[in-house]
Amino acid sequence: MTSVALADYLISSGSSVKEAMKQLDRTARKTLFVVGANGRLAGSLSDGDIRRWILSGGDLNDEVAKACFRSPLTARKGEDRKNLKEEILRRRISCVPVLDDDDEVVDVLDWDVLVGGQIERKAKGKIDIPVVIMAGGLGSRLDPFTKILPKALIPIGEKTIIETIIDRFREYGVDRFFVSINYKAKVIKAYFEDLNPAYGITYLYEDEPLGTAGGLASLSGLIAGPFLITNCDILLDADYADLVEFHRKNNHDITLVASVKHFHIPYGICEIKNGGELIGISEKPEYSFLVNAGMYVIDSALLGLIPRGEVFHMTQFIEKAQAEGKRIGIYPVGEKAWIDVGEWAEYKNALARLL
């Protein structure tokens, strides 16, 4: 491994969790190895570790040494890798740091190096619940394309947005889809009739636009248990099986996927007190927020909270569920895991990243 590639895997123990998230996004690595000032291994940090840190109330500005896993599997320089190979296969670990006699990280062995590319990586888990895709909106942010095509059929490479979304769920074994339609509904239906896919689609018709949740009322009696719902203008690079397991394990009634977004203010921010006296200036600060990514796991028992035939938005649905004492959970993902293709600037970014 080159020093540049090794550097991609390493992060200083004094770096912040926020910086680790950015490095994971930038390098597309699954795991970082935390090293102290002396170069010695202090632990490992994956997106799962960061998710647990956020959910425990940890600050993104805290040092990664507080959030990392302190007992990762390691290898020694020059040792026989047979046992290591068996262990990495058993535990399905994506990469292992190689340490010298001083416990300094001198190399990283990834899955392909250890197994020689002869054994497939861990297969994606299966999802045994249906998926609802909300495709009835006007798509006004993509005007003038959506004057002609419904948003769901805007192309991403050689496929449409909705096909790209469906393909990602198909990787997890999903074969039952519900598609909520209103604007240019006949065009969407005709497209899939011509496509003749191997999976099943049931259409939820909205005679009038019913908001981001109103159309879900028609699902009552059609499904039982939890189901996944996604907007048709987002792409999410996440482990959907882990999301569903997270929902079930925590006994949530609704689990909302939230992307960590970093916003950089390119100016000095003035803080003042009454009378206009300056307290201080924060030079080019950066703020981080958890942003609703437009994907949810919802228990079908909550569908009775949605009024039939009325405009009803997802925010209203969640607020009503909270008022009823239901458990609402958050499943955080990284900034680059979420792609919003519903407006031109992000659509162009999506094309650059995906193609």
LINTAFEN-V741870 format. One record per pair of residues at least 24 apart in sequence whose C-alpha atoms are under 7 Angstrom apart, sorted by sequence separation. I is the first residue (numbers start at 1). GAP is how many residues later the second one is. D is the distance in Angstrom with one decimal. If there is no record, write none. Layout:
BEGIN
i & gap & d
I & GAP & D
I & GAP & D
END
This chain:
BEGIN
i & gap & d
9 & 24 & 5.9
10 & 24 & 6.0
11 & 24 & 6.2
12 & 24 & 6.0
44 & 24 & 5.4
45 & 24 & 6.2
74 & 24 & 6.1
75 & 24 & 6.2
76 & 24 & 6.1
175 & 24 & 4.7
176 & 24 & 5.1
177 & 24 & 4.9
178 & 24 & 4.7
179 & 24 & 4.9
180 & 24 & 4.5
181 & 24 & 5.3
182 & 24 & 5.1
262 & 24 & 6.7
263 & 24 & 5.2
10 & 25 & 6.8
43 & 25 & 5.6
44 & 25 & 5.2
175 & 25 & 6.0
176 & 25 & 6.3
177 & 25 & 6.3
178 & 25 & 5.7
179 & 25 & 5.9
180 & 25 & 6.1
181 & 25 & 6.2
182 & 25 & 6.4
262 & 25 & 5.7
263 & 25 & 6.2
43 & 26 & 5.2
44 & 26 & 6.5
178 & 26 & 6.8
182 & 26 & 6.9
262 & 26 & 4.4
43 & 27 & 4.2
182 & 27 & 6.6
261 & 27 & 5.5
262 & 27 & 6.7
42 & 28 & 6.2
43 & 28 & 6.2
44 & 28 & 6.1
260 & 28 & 6.7
261 & 28 & 5.4
43 & 29 & 6.2
85 & 29 & 5.9
260 & 29 & 5.6
261 & 29 & 6.3
85 & 30 & 6.6
92 & 30 & 6.6
260 & 30 & 4.6
261 & 30 & 6.6
259 & 31 & 5.4
260 & 31 & 6.2
258 & 32 & 5.5
259 & 32 & 5.1
150 & 33 & 6.7
258 & 33 & 5.1
259 & 33 & 6.5
150 & 34 & 5.8
258 & 34 & 4.6
259 & 34 & 5.9
180 & 35 & 6.7
257 & 35 & 6.4
258 & 35 & 5.1
257 & 36 & 5.7
257 & 37 & 7.0
257 & 38 & 5.6
256 & 39 & 6.3
257 & 39 & 6.0
256 & 40 & 4.7
255 & 41 & 5.5
256 & 41 & 6.7
18 & 42 & 5.0
254 & 42 & 6.8
255 & 42 & 5.1
17 & 43 & 5.0
18 & 43 & 6.0
254 & 43 & 5.6
255 & 43 & 6.6
16 & 44 & 6.6
17 & 44 & 6.0
130 & 44 & 6.8
135 & 44 & 6.4
136 & 44 & 5.7
254 & 44 & 4.6
16 & 45 & 5.1
17 & 45 & 6.0
127 & 45 & 5.6
131 & 45 & 6.6
132 & 45 & 5.8
133 & 45 & 6.2
134 & 45 & 6.0
135 & 45 & 5.4
136 & 45 & 3.9
137 & 45 & 7.0
138 & 45 & 5.9
253 & 45 & 6.0
254 & 45 & 6.5
293 & 45 & 6.8
16 & 46 & 5.3
17 & 46 & 6.0
126 & 46 & 4.6
127 & 46 & 6.1
128 & 46 & 6.8
130 & 46 & 5.2
131 & 46 & 5.0
132 & 46 & 4.6
133 & 46 & 4.8
134 & 46 & 4.9
135 & 46 & 5.3
136 & 46 & 4.4
137 & 46 & 6.2
253 & 46 & 5.4
16 & 47 & 4.3
17 & 47 & 5.0
125 & 47 & 6.0
126 & 47 & 5.5
127 & 47 & 6.1
130 & 47 & 5.8
131 & 47 & 6.2
132 & 47 & 5.8
133 & 47 & 6.2
136 & 47 & 5.4
15 & 48 & 5.4
16 & 48 & 5.4
124 & 48 & 6.0
14 & 49 & 5.3
15 & 49 & 6.0
13 & 50 & 6.5
14 & 50 & 6.6
247 & 50 & 7.0
13 & 51 & 5.7
14 & 51 & 6.9
13 & 52 & 5.0
244 & 53 & 6.9
41 & 62 & 6.2
40 & 63 & 5.1
41 & 63 & 6.0
231 & 63 & 5.6
40 & 64 & 4.2
41 & 64 & 6.3
230 & 64 & 5.9
231 & 64 & 6.6
39 & 65 & 5.2
40 & 65 & 6.5
230 & 65 & 4.3
39 & 66 & 7.0
229 & 66 & 5.7
230 & 66 & 6.5
229 & 67 & 5.2
228 & 68 & 5.8
229 & 68 & 6.3
228 & 69 & 4.5
162 & 70 & 6.0
165 & 70 & 6.5
227 & 70 & 5.6
228 & 70 & 6.4
226 & 71 & 6.5
227 & 71 & 5.5
226 & 72 & 5.3
227 & 72 & 6.4
258 & 72 & 6.5
260 & 72 & 6.9
226 & 73 & 4.0
227 & 73 & 7.0
253 & 73 & 6.0
254 & 73 & 6.6
255 & 73 & 5.8
256 & 73 & 6.1
257 & 73 & 5.9
258 & 73 & 6.0
259 & 73 & 5.7
260 & 73 & 6.4
225 & 74 & 5.5
226 & 74 & 5.6
253 & 74 & 5.2
254 & 74 & 4.9
255 & 74 & 4.5
256 & 74 & 4.9
257 & 74 & 4.7
258 & 74 & 4.8
259 & 74 & 4.9
260 & 74 & 5.5
261 & 74 & 5.3
225 & 75 & 5.3
252 & 75 & 4.9
253 & 75 & 6.0
254 & 75 & 6.2
255 & 75 & 5.6
256 & 75 & 6.1
257 & 75 & 5.9
258 & 75 & 6.2
259 & 75 & 5.6
260 & 75 & 5.1
224 & 76 & 5.7
252 & 76 & 5.8
255 & 76 & 6.7
259 & 76 & 5.5
223 & 77 & 6.8
252 & 77 & 6.1
259 & 79 & 6.4
152 & 80 & 6.0
220 & 83 & 6.3
217 & 86 & 5.9
217 & 89 & 5.6
217 & 90 & 6.8
217 & 91 & 5.8
214 & 92 & 6.5
131 & 96 & 5.9
132 & 96 & 6.1
133 & 96 & 5.9
134 & 96 & 6.3
135 & 96 & 6.9
214 & 96 & 6.2
129 & 97 & 6.6
130 & 97 & 5.3
131 & 97 & 4.7
132 & 97 & 4.5
133 & 97 & 5.1
134 & 97 & 5.0
135 & 97 & 5.5
214 & 97 & 5.5
129 & 98 & 5.4
130 & 98 & 6.4
131 & 98 & 5.7
132 & 98 & 6.4
133 & 98 & 5.8
134 & 98 & 5.7
214 & 98 & 4.5
133 & 99 & 5.9
213 & 99 & 5.5
214 & 99 & 6.4
238 & 99 & 6.5
210 & 100 & 5.9
211 & 100 & 5.1
212 & 100 & 6.6
213 & 100 & 4.8
237 & 100 & 4.6
6 & 101 & 6.4
210 & 101 & 4.1
211 & 101 & 5.2
212 & 101 & 4.6
213 & 101 & 4.9
236 & 101 & 5.6
237 & 101 & 6.4
6 & 102 & 6.6
210 & 102 & 6.0
211 & 102 & 5.0
212 & 102 & 5.4
236 & 102 & 4.8
235 & 103 & 6.0
236 & 103 & 6.3
235 & 104 & 5.0
234 & 105 & 5.6
235 & 105 & 6.5
1 & 106 & 6.6
234 & 106 & 4.6
233 & 107 & 6.1
234 & 107 & 5.7
233 & 108 & 5.2
233 & 109 & 4.9
127 & 114 & 5.8
126 & 115 & 6.2
125 & 116 & 5.4
156 & 195 & 6.6
157 & 198 & 6.7
142 & 200 & 6.4
141 & 201 & 6.2
142 & 201 & 5.4
141 & 202 & 4.9
142 & 202 & 6.0
139 & 203 & 7.0
51 & 281 & 5.9
25 & 311 & 5.9
21 & 313 & 6.7
END
